[in-house]
């Protein structure tokens, strides 16, 4: 541990000299490669130190980004973050491939009843509970106080639907770190992946209704729902075909296919966004293919429609560490402390309401599914984390509602940040308690 600590201090001191000492510092020395290298080395070291304390390493990765990022010490700035933004897309595509690859039909079918109950009740309870809570306190929230009751309810429903979102990236990272396997792991993985699909459909419906209530220029019609269904079908179809291509690569191509797959994932994200923009600008067709659903469907296809699912996951796992380190370090660096200080009170109320609903829904679903109390009483601990999907949906909220979107985003960033800081710790704890991590199994 001493050597690791000295290495971290040396890297930080070197970065401080390069960026802060006037005789050395110069604009041309602060390159994206330098920032990325610093983040990888520092976050990796701090993650291992945090891991030695029994906490998730991804918590250490995020703390490194938070402490040394633009909003605290500032060894790199917001422009450097923008230059490295492509890494988020790359990492999310990688995580989506792995998430789909972890979903085995045999394991899902064995726990299907529990998974369906958990998906249904947690979605319903969290959405309704958070929506009702925000509506009750909305008269005390400055940007909502002057609206009519129906408008405040519509805005509150945005808080509710974002609260349903989970963090597949954090879940996969913790499962990868702990090598967790077992009934509990299969259940929470199935629920999280299913909700990742549900939230996209649910968000589309809620945001359409909110536009009809808040804006006098928008209406809801059957076309919207048909387009939403079409988006999901097309995304899964493309994902299936992409999965077949990956199977072919595993069988025949003598290449480092994880690197190729990551490149393909990044390409899928870029093409999906460009296609959506093109259709909207040229033909006024609002079809937006969800690239993460495509990547997830591809990983699912490899796992369940070939004999190479295990090979796929093993090879992807070999390159997972630097991707997780970079992704969560950048996530930590994006946490704006000033935003947290401005919306922390309402954000805390939403966090508490969300957790209470997760507890109640987990118990209700577990009892109805006939699960043992040991299993369902701790299920909620695995569902606290929020990250990529929720943040992506917030971007769309700001775009759709320019007048109030920024205010909604400020509060929900507080919620997501608190959940993302607490969630991984809770998840690792419950996996250990269930005895499904590698350390517990080997002992």
DRENDO-1510 file (C-alpha; in Angstrom, 1 decimal, always signed):
<recs>
REC; n; res; u; v; w
REC; 1; UNK; +0.0; +0.0; +0.0 .
REC; 2; UNK; +2.9; +2.4; +0.8 .
REC; 3; UNK; +4.4; +2.0; -2.7 .
REC; 4; UNK; +1.0; +2.6; -4.3 .
REC; 5; UNK; +0.4; +5.7; -2.2 .
REC; 6; UNK; +3.8; +7.1; -3.1 .
REC; 7; UNK; +3.1; +6.5; -6.8 .
REC; 8; UNK; -0.2; +8.4; -6.5 .
REC; 9; UNK; +1.5; +11.3; -4.7 .
REC; 10; UNK; +4.2; +11.4; -7.5 .
REC; 11; UNK; +1.7; +11.5; -10.3 .
REC; 12; UNK; -0.4; +14.3; -8.6 .
REC; 13; UNK; +2.8; +16.3; -7.9 .
REC; 14; UNK; +3.9; +16.0; -11.5 .
REC; 15; UNK; +0.5; +17.1; -12.8 .
REC; 16; UNK; +0.5; +20.0; -10.4 .
REC; 17; UNK; +3.9; +21.1; -11.6 .
REC; 18; UNK; +2.9; +20.8; -15.3 .
REC; 19; UNK; -0.3; +22.8; -14.8 .
REC; 20; UNK; +0.4; +25.3; -12.0 .
REC; 21; UNK; +4.1; +26.1; -12.0 .
REC; 22; UNK; +4.5; +29.1; -14.3 .
REC; 23; UNK; +8.0; +28.2; -15.4 .
REC; 24; UNK; +6.8; +24.8; -16.7 .
REC; 25; UNK; +3.1; +25.4; -17.4 .
REC; 26; UNK; +2.0; +26.3; -20.9 .
REC; 27; UNK; -1.2; +26.0; -22.8 .
REC; 28; UNK; +0.2; +23.5; -25.3 .
REC; 29; UNK; +1.3; +21.1; -22.6 .
REC; 30; UNK; -2.3; +20.4; -21.4 .
REC; 31; UNK; -3.4; +17.9; -24.0 .
REC; 32; UNK; -6.3; +15.5; -23.8 .
REC; 33; UNK; -3.7; +12.6; -23.7 .
REC; 34; UNK; -2.1; +14.2; -20.6 .
REC; 35; UNK; -5.4; +14.6; -18.8 .
REC; 36; UNK; -6.5; +11.1; -19.7 .
REC; 37; UNK; -3.2; +9.6; -18.5 .
REC; 38; UNK; -3.4; +11.5; -15.3 .
REC; 39; UNK; -6.9; +10.4; -14.6 .
REC; 40; UNK; -6.2; +6.7; -15.4 .
REC; 41; UNK; -3.1; +6.6; -13.1 .
REC; 42; UNK; -4.6; +8.6; -10.3 .
REC; 43; UNK; -8.1; +7.1; -10.3 .
REC; 44; UNK; -6.7; +3.6; -10.6 .
REC; 45; UNK; -4.5; +4.1; -7.6 .
REC; 46; UNK; -7.2; +5.7; -5.5 .
REC; 47; UNK; -9.6; +3.0; -6.5 .
REC; 48; UNK; -7.3; +0.3; -5.2 .
REC; 49; UNK; -6.8; +2.2; -1.9 .
REC; 50; UNK; -10.5; +2.5; -1.5 .
REC; 51; UNK; -10.9; -1.1; -2.4 .
REC; 52; UNK; -8.5; -2.1; +0.4 .
REC; 53; UNK; -11.0; -0.4; +2.8 .
REC; 54; UNK; -13.7; -2.7; +1.5 .
REC; 55; UNK; -15.5; -0.1; -0.6 .
REC; 56; UNK; -16.2; -0.3; -4.3 .
REC; 57; UNK; -13.2; +0.7; -6.5 .
REC; 58; UNK; -15.5; +2.8; -8.7 .
REC; 59; UNK; -16.2; +5.0; -5.7 .
REC; 60; UNK; -12.4; +5.7; -5.7 .
REC; 61; UNK; -12.4; +6.4; -9.4 .
REC; 62; UNK; -15.3; +8.9; -9.0 .
REC; 63; UNK; -13.6; +10.6; -6.0 .
REC; 64; UNK; -10.4; +11.1; -8.0 .
REC; 65; UNK; -12.3; +12.8; -10.8 .
REC; 66; UNK; -14.3; +14.9; -8.4 .
REC; 67; UNK; -11.3; +16.1; -6.3 .
REC; 68; UNK; -8.9; +16.8; -9.2 .
REC; 69; UNK; -11.5; +17.9; -11.7 .
REC; 70; UNK; -12.6; +21.4; -12.8 .
REC; 71; UNK; -15.0; +21.9; -9.8 .
REC; 72; UNK; -12.6; +21.4; -7.0 .
REC; 73; UNK; -8.8; +21.5; -7.3 .
REC; 74; UNK; -9.0; +22.1; -11.0 .
REC; 75; UNK; -5.9; +20.3; -12.4 .
REC; 76; UNK; -7.8; +20.2; -15.7 .
REC; 77; UNK; -10.7; +22.3; -16.8 .
REC; 78; UNK; -14.1; +21.9; -18.5 .
REC; 79; UNK; -12.7; +22.3; -22.0 .
REC; 80; UNK; -10.5; +19.2; -21.3 .
REC; 81; UNK; -13.6; +17.3; -20.2 .
REC; 82; UNK; -15.3; +18.3; -23.5 .
REC; 83; UNK; -12.3; +17.0; -25.5 .
REC; 84; UNK; -12.6; +13.6; -23.7 .
REC; 85; UNK; -16.4; +13.4; -24.1 .
REC; 86; UNK; -16.0; +10.7; -26.8 .
REC; 87; UNK; -14.8; +8.4; -24.0 .
REC; 88; UNK; -18.2; +8.4; -22.3 .
REC; 89; UNK; -19.9; +7.2; -25.5 .
REC; 90; UNK; -17.2; +4.6; -26.0 .
REC; 91; UNK; -17.5; +3.4; -22.4 .
REC; 92; UNK; -21.3; +3.3; -22.5 .
REC; 93; UNK; -21.3; +1.2; -25.7 .
REC; 94; UNK; -18.8; -1.2; -24.1 .
REC; 95; UNK; -20.9; -1.5; -20.9 .
REC; 96; UNK; -24.1; -2.0; -23.0 .
REC; 97; UNK; -22.4; -4.9; -24.9 .
REC; 98; UNK; -21.3; -6.5; -21.5 .
REC; 99; UNK; -24.8; -5.9; -20.0 .
REC; 100; UNK; -26.5; -7.8; -22.8 .
REC; 101; UNK; -23.8; -10.5; -22.6 .
REC; 102; UNK; -24.5; -11.0; -18.9 .
REC; 103; UNK; -28.2; -11.7; -19.6 .
REC; 104; UNK; -28.6; -15.5; -20.0 .
REC; 105; UNK; -32.0; -16.7; -20.9 .
REC; 106; UNK; -31.7; -19.8; -18.7 .
REC; 107; UNK; -31.0; -17.6; -15.6 .
REC; 108; UNK; -33.7; -15.1; -16.5 .
REC; 109; UNK; -36.3; -17.8; -17.0 .
REC; 110; UNK; -35.5; -19.3; -13.6 .
REC; 111; UNK; -36.1; -16.0; -11.9 .
REC; 112; UNK; -38.7; -14.6; -14.4 .
REC; 113; UNK; -41.5; -14.2; -11.9 .
REC; 114; UNK; -39.4; -12.3; -9.4 .
REC; 115; UNK; -37.9; -10.1; -12.1 .
REC; 116; UNK; -41.3; -9.2; -13.6 .
REC; 117; UNK; -42.8; -8.4; -10.2 .
REC; 118; UNK; -39.7; -6.2; -9.3 .
REC; 119; UNK; -39.8; -4.4; -12.6 .
REC; 120; UNK; -43.5; -3.7; -12.4 .
REC; 121; UNK; -43.8; -2.7; -8.7 .
REC; 122; UNK; -40.5; -0.7; -8.5 .
REC; 123; UNK; -41.4; +1.2; -11.6 .
REC; 124; UNK; -45.0; +1.9; -10.4 .
REC; 125; UNK; -44.1; +2.7; -6.8 .
REC; 126; UNK; -41.0; +4.9; -7.5 .
REC; 127; UNK; -42.8; +6.9; -10.3 .
REC; 128; UNK; -45.9; +7.4; -8.3 .
REC; 129; UNK; -44.2; +8.0; -5.0 .
REC; 130; UNK; -41.6; +10.6; -6.2 .
REC; 131; UNK; -44.2; +12.3; -8.4 .
REC; 132; UNK; -46.6; +12.7; -5.4 .
REC; 133; UNK; -43.8; +13.9; -3.1 .
REC; 134; UNK; -42.6; +16.6; -5.5 .
REC; 135; UNK; -46.1; +17.7; -6.2 .
REC; 136; UNK; -46.8; +18.1; -2.5 .
REC; 137; UNK; -43.7; +20.3; -2.0 .
REC; 138; UNK; -44.0; +22.0; -5.4 .
REC; 139; UNK; -45.6; +25.1; -3.9 .
REC; 140; UNK; -42.3; +25.7; -2.0 .
REC; 141; UNK; -40.1; +25.2; -5.1 .
REC; 142; UNK; -39.5; +28.7; -6.6 .
REC; 143; UNK; -39.8; +27.8; -10.3 .
REC; 144; UNK; -42.9; +25.7; -9.8 .
REC; 145; UNK; -44.8; +27.7; -7.2 .
REC; 146; UNK; -46.7; +30.0; -9.6 .
REC; 147; UNK; -48.0; +27.2; -12.0 .
REC; 148; UNK; -51.4; +25.7; -11.9 .
REC; 149; UNK; -51.9; +22.4; -10.0 .
REC; 150; UNK; -52.1; +20.4; -13.2 .
REC; 151; UNK; -48.9; +21.9; -14.6 .
REC; 152; UNK; -47.1; +21.3; -11.3 .
REC; 153; UNK; -48.3; +17.7; -11.4 .
REC; 154; UNK; -47.0; +17.3; -15.0 .
REC; 155; UNK; -43.6; +18.8; -14.0 .
REC; 156; UNK; -43.6; +16.5; -10.9 .
REC; 157; UNK; -44.0; +13.5; -13.2 .
REC; 158; UNK; -40.7; +14.3; -14.9 .
REC; 159; UNK; -39.0; +13.9; -11.5 .
REC; 160; UNK; -40.9; +10.7; -11.1 .
REC; 161; UNK; -39.9; +9.1; -14.4 .
REC; 162; UNK; -36.2; +10.1; -14.1 .
REC; 163; UNK; -36.2; +8.5; -10.6 .
REC; 164; UNK; -37.2; +5.2; -12.1 .
REC; 165; UNK; -33.9; +5.0; -14.1 .
REC; 166; UNK; -31.1; +2.8; -12.8 .
REC; 167; UNK; -27.3; +2.6; -13.6 .
REC; 168; UNK; -26.4; -0.5; -15.6 .
REC; 169; UNK; -22.9; +0.8; -15.9 .
REC; 170; UNK; -22.4; +0.8; -12.1 .
REC; 171; UNK; -24.0; -2.6; -11.7 .
REC; 172; UNK; -21.9; -4.2; -14.4 .
REC; 173; UNK; -18.7; -2.5; -13.0 .
REC; 174; UNK; -19.4; -3.8; -9.4 .
REC; 175; UNK; -20.3; -7.3; -10.7 .
REC; 176; UNK; -17.1; -7.4; -12.7 .
REC; 177; UNK; -15.0; -6.2; -9.8 .
REC; 178; UNK; -16.5; -8.7; -7.3 .
REC; 179; UNK; -16.9; -11.5; -9.8 .
REC; 180; UNK; -20.4; -11.9; -8.3 .
REC; 181; UNK; -22.5; -14.9; -9.4 .
REC; 182; UNK; -25.7; -16.4; -8.1 .
REC; 183; UNK; -29.5; -16.1; -7.8 .
REC; 184; UNK; -29.5; -12.6; -6.4 .
REC; 185; UNK; -27.0; -11.3; -9.0 .
REC; 186; UNK; -29.1; -12.8; -11.8 .
REC; 187; UNK; -32.2; -11.2; -10.4 .
REC; 188; UNK; -30.9; -7.6; -10.0 .
REC; 189; UNK; -29.1; -7.8; -13.4 .
REC; 190; UNK; -32.4; -8.9; -15.1 .
REC; 191; UNK; -34.4; -6.2; -13.4 .
REC; 192; UNK; -31.9; -3.4; -14.2 .
REC; 193; UNK; -31.6; -4.3; -17.8 .
REC; 194; UNK; -35.4; -4.6; -18.2 .
REC; 195; UNK; -35.9; -1.2; -16.6 .
REC; 196; UNK; -33.3; +0.3; -18.9 .
REC; 197; UNK; -35.8; -0.6; -21.8 .
REC; 198; UNK; -38.9; +0.3; -19.8 .
REC; 199; UNK; -37.6; +3.8; -18.8 .
REC; 200; UNK; -37.0; +4.8; -22.5 .
REC; 201; UNK; -40.6; +3.9; -23.4 .
REC; 202; UNK; -42.0; +5.4; -20.2 .
REC; 203; UNK; -40.0; +8.6; -20.6 .
REC; 204; UNK; -41.3; +9.1; -24.1 .
REC; 205; UNK; -44.9; +8.8; -22.9 .
REC; 206; UNK; -44.5; +11.1; -19.9 .
REC; 207; UNK; -42.6; +13.8; -21.8 .
REC; 208; UNK; -45.2; +13.8; -24.5 .
REC; 209; UNK; -48.0; +14.2; -22.0 .
REC; 210; UNK; -46.1; +17.0; -20.2 .
REC; 211; UNK; -45.6; +18.9; -23.5 .
REC; 212; UNK; -49.3; +18.7; -24.1 .
REC; 213; UNK; -50.0; +20.1; -20.6 .
REC; 214; UNK; -47.2; +22.7; -20.4 .
REC; 215; UNK; -47.2; +23.8; -24.1 .
REC; 216; UNK; -50.2; +24.9; -26.1 .
REC; 217; UNK; -48.4; +23.9; -29.3 .
REC; 218; UNK; -48.0; +20.2; -28.7 .
REC; 219; UNK; -50.6; +17.4; -28.8 .
REC; 220; UNK; -50.5; +13.7; -28.1 .
REC; 221; UNK; -51.6; +11.3; -30.9 .
REC; 222; UNK; -51.2; +7.7; -31.8 .
REC; 223; UNK; -48.4; +8.5; -34.2 .
REC; 224; UNK; -46.0; +9.2; -31.3 .
REC; 225; UNK; -46.6; +5.8; -29.7 .
REC; 226; UNK; -46.3; +4.0; -33.0 .
REC; 227; UNK; -42.9; +5.7; -33.7 .
REC; 228; UNK; -41.8; +4.8; -30.2 .
REC; 229; UNK; -42.6; +1.2; -30.7 .
REC; 230; UNK; -40.9; +1.3; -34.1 .
REC; 231; UNK; -37.7; +2.7; -32.6 .
REC; 232; UNK; -37.5; -0.1; -30.1 .
REC; 233; UNK; -38.2; -2.9; -32.7 .
REC; 234; UNK; -35.7; -1.4; -35.1 .
REC; 235; UNK; -33.1; -1.0; -32.3 .
REC; 236; UNK; -33.4; -4.7; -31.3 .
REC; 237; UNK; -33.4; -5.9; -34.9 .
REC; 238; UNK; -30.2; -4.0; -35.6 .
REC; 239; UNK; -28.7; -5.3; -32.4 .
REC; 240; UNK; -29.5; -8.9; -33.3 .
REC; 241; UNK; -27.8; -8.5; -36.7 .
REC; 242; UNK; -24.8; -6.8; -35.0 .
REC; 243; UNK; -24.6; -9.7; -32.6 .
REC; 244; UNK; -24.4; -12.2; -35.5 .
REC; 245; UNK; -21.5; -10.1; -36.9 .
REC; 246; UNK; -19.7; -10.4; -33.5 .
REC; 247; UNK; -20.3; -14.2; -33.5 .
REC; 248; UNK; -18.7; -14.4; -36.9 .
REC; 249; UNK; -15.7; -12.4; -35.7 .
REC; 250; UNK; -15.3; -14.7; -32.7 .
REC; 251; UNK; -15.4; -17.8; -35.0 .
REC; 252; UNK; -13.3; -16.7; -37.9 .
REC; 253; UNK; -11.5; -13.3; -37.5 .
REC; 254; UNK; -8.0; -13.3; -36.1 .
REC; 255; UNK; -8.3; -9.8; -34.5 .
REC; 256; UNK; -8.6; -8.4; -31.1 .
REC; 257; UNK; -12.3; -8.3; -31.4 .
REC; 258; UNK; -13.0; -6.4; -28.1 .
REC; 259; UNK; -11.2; -3.4; -29.6 .
REC; 260; UNK; -13.2; -3.8; -32.9 .
REC; 261; UNK; -16.4; -4.1; -30.9 .
REC; 262; UNK; -15.8; -0.9; -29.0 .
REC; 263; UNK; -15.1; +0.9; -32.2 .
REC; 264; UNK; -18.3; -0.5; -33.7 .
REC; 265; UNK; -20.2; +0.6; -30.5 .
REC; 266; UNK; -18.9; +4.1; -30.9 .
REC; 267; UNK; -19.9; +4.1; -34.5 .
REC; 268; UNK; -23.4; +2.8; -33.7 .
REC; 269; UNK; -23.8; +5.7; -31.2 .
REC; 270; UNK; -22.6; +8.4; -33.7 .
REC; 271; UNK; -24.7; +7.0; -36.6 .
REC; 272; UNK; -27.8; +6.7; -34.5 .
REC; 273; UNK; -27.6; +10.3; -33.4 .
REC; 274; UNK; -26.7; +11.6; -36.9 .
REC; 275; UNK; -29.6; +9.6; -38.4 .
REC; 276; UNK; -32.1; +10.9; -35.9 .
REC; 277; UNK; -31.0; +14.5; -36.6 .
REC; 278; UNK; -31.1; +14.0; -40.4 .
REC; 279; UNK; -34.6; +12.5; -40.3 .
REC; 280; UNK; -35.9; +15.3; -38.1 .
REC; 281; UNK; -34.3; +18.1; -40.1 .
REC; 282; UNK; -35.0; +16.7; -43.6 .
REC; 283; UNK; -38.3; +14.9; -43.2 .
REC; 284; UNK; -39.6; +16.1; -39.8 .
REC; 285; UNK; -39.7; +12.4; -38.7 .
REC; 286; UNK; -38.9; +12.2; -35.0 .
REC; 287; UNK; -37.3; +8.7; -34.9 .
REC; 288; UNK; -34.4; +8.4; -32.5 .
REC; 289; UNK; -32.8; +4.9; -32.4 .
REC; 290; UNK; -31.4; +4.2; -28.9 .
REC; 291; UNK; -27.8; +3.1; -29.5 .
REC; 292; UNK; -27.4; +1.5; -26.1 .
REC; 293; UNK; -30.4; -0.8; -26.8 .
REC; 294; UNK; -28.7; -1.8; -30.0 .
REC; 295; UNK; -25.4; -2.7; -28.2 .
REC; 296; UNK; -27.3; -4.5; -25.4 .
REC; 297; UNK; -29.3; -6.5; -27.9 .
REC; 298; UNK; -26.0; -7.5; -29.7 .
REC; 299; UNK; -24.4; -8.7; -26.5 .
REC; 300; UNK; -27.6; -10.6; -25.6 .
REC; 301; UNK; -27.6; -12.3; -29.1 .
REC; 302; UNK; -24.0; -13.5; -28.6 .
REC; 303; UNK; -24.7; -14.9; -25.2 .
REC; 304; UNK; -28.0; -16.7; -26.0 .
REC; 305; UNK; -27.8; -17.5; -29.8 .
REC; 306; UNK; -24.3; -18.9; -30.0 .
REC; 307; UNK; -21.8; -21.1; -28.1 .
REC; 308; UNK; -19.5; -18.2; -27.6 .
REC; 309; UNK; -21.1; -16.2; -24.8 .
REC; 310; UNK; -18.5; -17.1; -22.2 .
REC; 311; UNK; -15.6; -16.3; -24.7 .
REC; 312; UNK; -17.2; -13.0; -25.4 .
REC; 313; UNK; -17.4; -12.0; -21.8 .
REC; 314; UNK; -13.9; -13.2; -20.9 .
REC; 315; UNK; -12.4; -11.3; -23.8 .
REC; 316; UNK; -14.3; -8.1; -23.0 .
REC; 317; UNK; -13.4; -8.4; -19.3 .
REC; 318; UNK; -9.7; -8.3; -20.3 .
REC; 319; UNK; -10.0; -4.7; -21.4 .
REC; 320; UNK; -12.7; -3.6; -19.0 .
REC; 321; UNK; -10.4; -2.0; -16.3 .
REC; 322; UNK; -9.1; +1.1; -18.1 .
REC; 323; UNK; -12.6; +1.7; -19.6 .
REC; 324; UNK; -14.3; +1.6; -16.2 .
REC; 325; UNK; -11.5; +3.8; -14.6 .
REC; 326; UNK; -11.8; +6.5; -17.3 .
REC; 327; UNK; -15.6; +6.4; -17.4 .
REC; 328; UNK; -16.2; +6.8; -13.7 .
REC; 329; UNK; -13.3; +9.2; -13.2 .
REC; 330; UNK; -14.9; +11.5; -15.8 .
REC; 331; UNK; -18.3; +10.9; -14.1 .
REC; 332; UNK; -16.8; +12.2; -10.9 .
REC; 333; UNK; -15.1; +15.1; -12.6 .
REC; 334; UNK; -18.5; +16.2; -14.1 .
REC; 335; UNK; -20.0; +16.6; -10.6 .
REC; 336; UNK; -20.5; +20.3; -10.0 .
REC; 337; UNK; -20.3; +21.2; -6.4 .
REC; 338; UNK; -22.0; +24.6; -6.9 .
REC; 339; UNK; -25.0; +22.8; -8.4 .
REC; 340; UNK; -25.2; +20.5; -5.4 .
REC; 341; UNK; -25.2; +23.4; -3.0 .
REC; 342; UNK; -28.1; +25.1; -4.8 .
REC; 343; UNK; -30.5; +22.3; -5.1 .
REC; 344; UNK; -29.5; +19.9; -2.3 .
REC; 345; UNK; -32.6; +20.2; -0.1 .
REC; 346; UNK; -35.2; +19.3; -2.7 .
REC; 347; UNK; -32.8; +16.8; -4.1 .
REC; 348; UNK; -32.4; +15.1; -0.7 .
REC; 349; UNK; -36.2; +14.9; -0.3 .
REC; 350; UNK; -36.4; +13.2; -3.7 .
REC; 351; UNK; -33.6; +10.8; -2.8 .
REC; 352; UNK; -35.3; +9.8; +0.5 .
REC; 353; UNK; -38.7; +9.4; -1.3 .
REC; 354; UNK; -37.1; +7.2; -4.0 .
REC; 355; UNK; -35.3; +5.0; -1.5 .
REC; 356; UNK; -38.5; +4.5; +0.5 .
REC; 357; UNK; -40.4; +3.5; -2.6 .
REC; 358; UNK; -37.6; +1.1; -3.6 .
REC; 359; UNK; -37.8; -0.6; -0.1 .
REC; 360; UNK; -41.6; -0.9; -0.2 .
REC; 361; UNK; -41.7; -2.2; -3.8 .
REC; 362; UNK; -39.0; -4.7; -3.2 .
REC; 363; UNK; -40.8; -6.2; -0.2 .
REC; 364; UNK; -44.2; -6.3; -2.0 .
REC; 365; UNK; -42.7; -7.8; -5.1 .
REC; 366; UNK; -40.6; -10.4; -3.1 .
REC; 367; UNK; -43.6; -11.5; -1.1 .
REC; 368; UNK; -45.9; -11.9; -4.1 .
REC; 369; UNK; -43.1; -13.8; -6.0 .
REC; 370; UNK; -42.7; -16.1; -3.1 .
REC; 371; UNK; -39.0; -15.2; -2.5 .
REC; 372; UNK; -37.3; -15.7; +0.8 .
REC; 373; UNK; -37.1; -12.7; +3.1 .
REC; 374; UNK; -33.3; -12.9; +3.0 .
REC; 375; UNK; -33.5; -12.2; -0.7 .
REC; 376; UNK; -36.1; -9.5; -1.0 .
REC; 377; UNK; -35.4; -7.4; +2.1 .
REC; 378; UNK; -32.0; -6.4; +0.6 .
REC; 379; UNK; -33.0; -6.1; -3.0 .
REC; 380; UNK; -33.6; -2.4; -2.9 .
REC; 381; UNK; -29.9; -1.8; -2.0 .
REC; 382; UNK; -28.9; -2.9; -5.6 .
REC; 383; UNK; -31.2; -0.3; -7.2 .
REC; 384; UNK; -30.0; +3.0; -5.7 .
REC; 385; UNK; -27.4; +3.9; -8.3 .
REC; 386; UNK; -28.2; +6.2; -11.2 .
REC; 387; UNK; -25.9; +7.6; -13.9 .
REC; 388; UNK; -25.7; +7.5; -17.7 .
REC; 389; UNK; -29.3; +6.9; -18.7 .
REC; 390; UNK; -30.8; +9.4; -16.2 .
REC; 391; UNK; -28.3; +12.1; -17.3 .
REC; 392; UNK; -29.1; +11.4; -20.9 .
REC; 393; UNK; -32.8; +11.8; -20.3 .
REC; 394; UNK; -32.1; +15.1; -18.4 .
REC; 395; UNK; -30.5; +16.5; -21.5 .
REC; 396; UNK; -33.7; +15.8; -23.4 .
REC; 397; UNK; -35.7; +17.5; -20.7 .
REC; 398; UNK; -33.6; +20.7; -21.1 .
REC; 399; UNK; -34.1; +20.5; -24.8 .
REC; 400; UNK; -37.8; +20.0; -24.7 .
REC; 401; UNK; -38.5; +22.6; -21.9 .
REC; 402; UNK; -36.0; +25.5; -22.3 .
REC; 403; UNK; -37.9; +27.7; -19.8 .
REC; 404; UNK; -37.9; +25.3; -16.8 .
REC; 405; UNK; -35.6; +22.4; -18.0 .
REC; 406; UNK; -32.5; +23.9; -16.4 .
REC; 407; UNK; -34.2; +24.1; -13.0 .
REC; 408; UNK; -35.4; +20.5; -13.2 .
REC; 409; UNK; -31.9; +19.4; -14.3 .
REC; 410; UNK; -30.2; +21.2; -11.3 .
REC; 411; UNK; -32.3; +19.4; -8.8 .
REC; 412; UNK; -32.1; +16.0; -10.5 .
REC; 413; UNK; -28.3; +16.2; -10.9 .
REC; 414; UNK; -28.2; +16.5; -7.1 .
REC; 415; UNK; -30.4; +13.3; -6.9 .
REC; 416; UNK; -28.3; +11.4; -9.4 .
REC; 417; UNK; -25.0; +12.4; -7.7 .
REC; 418; UNK; -26.1; +11.4; -4.3 .
REC; 419; UNK; -27.5; +8.1; -5.6 .
REC; 420; UNK; -24.3; +7.4; -7.6 .
REC; 421; UNK; -22.1; +8.1; -4.5 .
REC; 422; UNK; -24.1; +6.0; -2.1 .
REC; 423; UNK; -25.4; +3.3; -4.5 .
REC; 424; UNK; -22.1; +1.4; -5.4 .
REC; 425; UNK; -21.3; +1.1; -1.7 .
REC; 426; UNK; -24.8; -0.3; -1.0 .
REC; 427; UNK; -24.6; -2.7; -3.9 .
REC; 428; UNK; -21.2; -4.2; -2.9 .
REC; 429; UNK; -22.4; -4.5; +0.6 .
REC; 430; UNK; -25.5; -6.5; -0.4 .
REC; 431; UNK; -23.7; -8.7; -2.8 .
REC; 432; UNK; -21.2; -9.6; +0.0 .
REC; 433; UNK; -24.1; -10.2; +2.4 .
REC; 434; UNK; -25.8; -12.5; -0.1 .
REC; 435; UNK; -22.6; -14.5; -0.4 .
REC; 436; UNK; -22.3; -14.2; -4.1 .
REC; 437; UNK; -19.1; -12.3; -4.5 .
REC; 438; UNK; -15.9; -14.2; -5.4 .
REC; 439; UNK; -14.3; -13.4; -2.0 .
REC; 440; UNK; -17.3; -14.7; -0.1 .
REC; 441; UNK; -17.6; -17.8; -2.3 .
REC; 442; UNK; -13.9; -18.7; -2.0 .
REC; 443; UNK; -14.0; -18.3; +1.7 .
</recs>
